Amino acid sequence: MNRNQRNLRRLSVAGLLAVPIIVSGCGAFGGKQSEAIDPPPAQVEKQMLNTAGSTAVQGDIGAQATVFLTDAKGMLAPVTLGIPKVDGANGLKESLEVLVDGGRYAGYVPQGFKGVLPAGTQINDVTLDAENKLAVVEFNTSFTQYQAADERKILEALTWTLTGHDGVEQVQVWVDGAKLNEMPVNHTPLDRSLTRAMGINLQKADDAVYTASSPVTVYFSAMTTGGIQYYVPVTRLVPTGQEAVQAALNELIRGPQYGDGLVEVIPDDTVVTSIETDEDGAVTVSLQDSMFQQGDQIPLELLQAVVLTVSENANDAKVKIRMNDLAEVMGSDSRNYSEPVSRPEIINEISI
């Protein structure tokens, strides 16, 4: 057994200790968890917000939609699924229908995931102000029947689902013909339109100070009870003044917090040696880790998490990855990641 195999085995064993059951689809890295990261207080959440029918039965699949659902650990994750294609249907509205707990499309939601909108919620309408890239959503009063602890999660799922559509950057919430200026239960202010600047699965990094922090979003790995690997975005508050991509990669290397059900995707001794932006806008990330040698295939979870993390913090830029000055960085999917790679349009396509 060579050194590389020993390292991979060491990390795989650590992953088995952290994740009770892994049937298939497991990445090479797992197990290391960072120190606990406290959730931010309510006033910080509010500040970030201001700155920034019958159940369907699985059948013919039409359009694909990426929606944000809660997983078994209560984390929001993007899930791409197929829903029936209805002639003349509003794609924005149909994607929100998936978020209704026990709603029309409950039969299309993978096991272990759940919509965050209260049962009985009806999406009366979704209109798009194309000039301002603003989606206006109107619900019935059932939308207001939720637990206070779920309020932020509802806003995050709505915002990240809708802003995943082309031409949508802002979201506004209405109930029965009236615009909400605050949420009805925990009173989160809605005097400004919601954007992805609010973050998702928000956490505070160990060394961040609330009054001098900025958000970055990173992608960790998780596993369904059926052994299917998927990615989960986490927004960390980091000290203000850091370059966003560098700070995000630092948090990716830091790893997930203990107890959130997420798995590290990159060894904690990895070093980011440089980040460069090419003339065409592509971002080149150079990493140093003695684990990998010429001819090795780099685990897909590592490479895709880097691509997702960098593109999320660099305006969807294409990403190139260098590793230990290797001539090529080949993933376990036989793709060359030293060439520009776009953020995937489909993420977490999980079978029912």
N, C-alpha and C positions, 0 to 999 in steps of 0.2 A: 504494500500500500504506500503510495507516494505522499508527499507532504500535503498536496492539494486535497487528496482524498481524505486524509486524516482530519484536515480542517473542516471539510464539508460534513464528515461524519460527526465531528464534535458539535457543529452547529445544528445538525439535524436531530441529534439526541437531545440537545437543549430545547429544541422546538417541541419534541414529544413530551417533555416534562411540562411545558407551558400549556400545550393544547391537549386535552384529554383524549380526543379521538380524531385521528387524521386518516381518512380512508383512501383518498386519492387527490391528485391535483395539488399536492403540497409543494411549496417553494423550498429552496435549500436552506433558508434562514428562518429561525424561529427561536423564541424563548427569552432573550434578554429583554427585560423590562426596565425602564428608567425609574427614578424615584417618583413618588406620587406628585401629580401636578394639580393644583387646586383650581376649581372652577372660579371664574371671575365673579365679583359681586354684582348685584342687580344694577347698580348705577353705571358700572362699566358696560354691561350688556346694552343698556338703554342708550348710552353715548355712542356705542358702535352702530346701533340700529339707525341713529340719526345721522351718522356720517356715511355713511355709506349709501233608491229604486230597488230592483231585484238583483241578486247575485248572478253574474254571467257564468256560463259554463264553457270550459275550454273547447274551442272549435276551430273554425277557419281563422288563420292569423293574417292580419292585414298590415297596417303601418307599425313600425317599431317606435317605441317611445322610451326615453330615459327619464325615470322619475326617482325621487328620493324617498325611500322607505326606511322604517326603523328595523334593525336586525334584532336578534335574540338578546343582545346586550343593551339594547336601547340606543345604539348609535345609528345616525342617519347615513345611508349609503346609496349611491346611484345604482339603479338596477335597470337594465335595458330589457324590455319585454315586448312581445307582440300583442296588439289588441285588435279587435275587429275593425276593418276599414268601413266606415259609414260614409256614403256619398253625401257631400256637402257639409260634413261635420267640421267643427272648429277644432283643429289639432291642439291648440292651447287648452281648450276646455276638456277635451277627451283625456289629455295627460293628467289633469287635475282629478278627473273622475277616479283614476287609479288610487289616489291618495285617500279616498273615503273608506274608512274602516267598515268592512262588510258591504261595500257598495257594489255597483254594477259589475266591476271588473275584479272582484275579490277572487274569482276563480282563476285569474291569470297571474296572481301574485305568488312568487315562489314560497315554498314552505320555510318558515323561520323569519319571514318578513311581514310587515304590517303597515297599512296606511295610517297617517297621523291625524287625519281629519275625523271629527266625531261622527259616529254612526248617524245616519239620517241627514247629513249635510248634503245640500243640493247646490251645484254650481249653476246659478241662474244665467250667468253670461260671463264671457271673457272678451273684452274688446282691446284692440291694439292701436295705440297712438303711434303710428310709424315714425312720425317726425321726431318725437321725443323718446322713441324706443321704450314706451311705457305700456305695460299690460295692466288693465283695470279689471279686477275680479270681483264679481258680485255673488255673495252667498245668501242662503236663507238663514233664518234665526237659529237653526240647529248647529250652525258653525260655532256659535257662542257657548255650546254646552260641552266644555272640556275642563280638565283639571289644570290648576294654576301651574303645576310643574311641567305641563306639556306646551305652555304658551310659546316659548321661544322656539321649541322644536317645530311647531306648526309653521311659524313664520319662516324658519330656515328651509323647511321642505317646500313650501310654496315658492319662495324666492329662487332657490337653486333649481327647482324643476322648470319654472317658467323661463329663467334666464339661460337655460340650456338650449332654448329655441333661438334660431336666427332672428335678429332684429329686436330682441328683448333684452334690455339692460336694467329696467326698473319695474317695480310692482306696486300697485295700489290696491287696498282692500276695502270693499264695500259690503254692507249687509242690508238687504231689503230696501235698496234705493238710496241709502245714506252712506257717505264716506265715513270710515272709522278714523277718528283722530287719536284713539288709543285702543288697545285690545281690551275686551270687556271684563276679563277675569283678573289678570295680574297687572293690567294697566300699562303695558309696554307702549310708549308713545309711537304714534304713526303719523306725526305731522309732516314727515318727509317720506318720499318714496323709498321702498326697500330695494337694496342692491346686494350684490355678493360681498360688498365691504362689511356686511354684518358678520361674516364668517359662518362656520358650520362646525358642530361638535366642539364648541369653544373651550379652550383650556389655556391656563397661564403657565408659561415656561418657568422653570425653577428660579432663574435669575432675573426675571422681568419685574419691573415696578409698574403698578397699574397706571399711575399718572404719567409715565414716560414710556409707553409701549405702543407697538404697531403690530397689526395682524399679518401672519403668513399662513398659508394653507399647505399641508403636506399630506401624502397618501401612504397609509400603512396597509398591511395585509390582514385579512381575516379568513375564517373558514366556517362554512355551514356545517351543520350536524351530519350532512351527507357527504362531507369531504370535498366540497367545491370551494376553491379559493376565490376571493373577491377583494376589491380595494375599498378603503374607507377614508374619506377626507377628514382631516382634523385641523382646525384653525388654532394656532398658538399665538399668544401675545408675547412678543420679544422686545428687548430694549430698542427704543426709537433710535434711528440714525444708521442702522445696519442696512446694507444692500439687500433687497428683498430675496433674490434668488439664493444668495449666500446664506442668509439667515434661515431660509426654508430648508436648505440642504443640511445645515447644522442640526436643525430639529429632526430631520429625517434620520440622521446618524444617531442622534440622542436616543431615538426609539420611542415606542409607545409607553404610556404610563401603566403602572401596575393595576390589574383588575379590570381594564376596559375591554378585554377580549381581543385586542389587536396583537399582531406579531411583527417583529422587526423585519425589515427587508434588506438591510445593509449592515455589515459588521460595524461595531462601535469604534474600531480603530481605523476606519476608513478616513482618509484626508482629502479634502477638496483643495487641489493645488492651484487651480485657476478657473475663472469663468470669463468667457469672451463672447462678445456679440459681433457676428460677422456683418459685412456690408448688406447682405440680403436679409438681415434681421434674425438669422438663426443663432441660437445660443449654444456655445460649445462648453461642456463641463468636463474638466479633467480631474480624475479621481486616482488616488494612490492606495493600493491595498495589495500586500505581498501574497495574498492567497491565490491570485490569478496570474497565470503565465500564458505565454504565446501558445495558441492552439486550444486553450480552454474555452468552453462555452459558458458564458456568464448566465446565472439564473435569471429567468424571465421576470420573476417578481421584482428583483433588484432594478433591472433596466426600465421596466414599465413604470415602477414607482418613481424613479428619477425623472422620466419623461413627463409623467402626470404632474409631479411637483414643480418642475421647472416651468412647464407651459402655463400652469395655474398662476404662477407669480411673475410671468413675463408676457402677459397679454397674448396667450396662445401661440407663442413663437415655436418654430420648429427647434428640435433639440438634437445635438450631436454629443456623443459620449466618448471620452478617451479614458482608457484604463491602463495605468502602469506603462504608458508610452507604447502600448501594443500597436502593431500595424493595423489590425482590425479588432473591433469589439463585437464578437459574434454571440448573439443570444441563444438560449436553448431552443428558441423557435427558428433558428438558422437565419435570422435576420442580422444584417450588419448595422449596428447602432452607431458606428463611427461616421455613417452617412446621415444627412438630416432626416429626422423622424417627426411626423406630425402627431399631435395629440389624437388618440383614437376617437372616432365618432361613436363607436359602440364600446361600452365599458360594463363589465359585470353582467354579461348575458347568462343568466342562471335559469336552468330548466326547472319546470314545476315538479 
